[in-house]
Amino acid sequence: MRTISTLIIAAAFAASPAFAQKTEVKGKTEIDAKQENVAAVAIGKDNTAKNTAGAIKGDTKVQGNTKIKAEQKNAAAVAIGKGNTAANEAGVIGGK
């Protein structure tokens, strides 16, 4: 009985709007992002290091005139340890 109630509670959290991602941008969208000498470091276990300049993420739907100009200089994302990830993302629209 405890397992079934736990699964029902987990399913309720999974369907909750707080965890839902919906990003929808319509019309004219212009993002001008710039980073310089940035660094992100993930050390340990199951950590993430990211450098992101201009981003619209989630369940993405972009329509109309979209212009993204993103620039990174000397960017470094370092992941040390088990299960760690590192990413440099300059002009990201979709993703997690």
Summary of the structure (lengths in Angstrom):
residues: 96
radius of gyration: 18.0
end to end distance: 34.3
largest distance: 55.6
contacts: 240
relative contact order: 0.28
helix: 14%
strand: 56%
